């Protein structure tokens, strides 16, 4: 054993609690990605047609003549086509799963199982996207 390894008995230095150490440098979060060329090209339509489904005893979905994409204005459909449309709940965050749906690919047909005698009065949110944007449109389907 060397002198440095002997246990200290009197006037021993305290363990360093690092209270006098300099504060760590702040972490800078990464910059958000730059807006792509399609950001803002897709906007909600001002006065779209209303979707209505008539009663049918069948459990086979009926398709509307009105497409999900018709609820949006696309300022550059050639360079910024709609890539996805989804039927969401009224919060525009959670999927809507109560009998109304949108096809998974263009032309984004809307369908509903309409074997309800009382019909629909369902607040929903259609969300369509291009490569740089995701745009909601709230509505009620009758």
C-alpha positions, 0 to 999 in steps of 0.5 A: 500500500502506498501513502496515497492509498491509506485511509484518511483520519483527520482533515480529510478532503470532502468528496467533490459534489461538483457544485462549483462545476460550470453548467453544461452548454444548452442543447440546441434542438435541430431546426425544423425541416424547411417547408417543401414546395407543396406546403400551403398548396392544398386548402379547404374548399369554401362551399363544397357539396353536402354528402347524404346517404339514403337508407338501405337495408343492405349492409353493403356500403353505398358510394357517394358521387362526391369525392373526398378530394372535392372538399379541397382546393389544390393550387398545383395538382400536377406537382402537388397531387393529393397522396392520401385522404382519411376519414377521421373523427370530429377531432381530426386526430383519431380514425372514424370507424363507425360505418363511413370510410374513404377509399385508400387510393385516388379518386378517394371515394366516400362510402357508408353502410346506411342501414340505419333507419334514423340515418346519419348526423355524424360530425367527421373530419376529412383529412387529405395530404400532399407530400408536404401538408396535411389539411383537415376539413370538418363536416357533418354527413347526413 
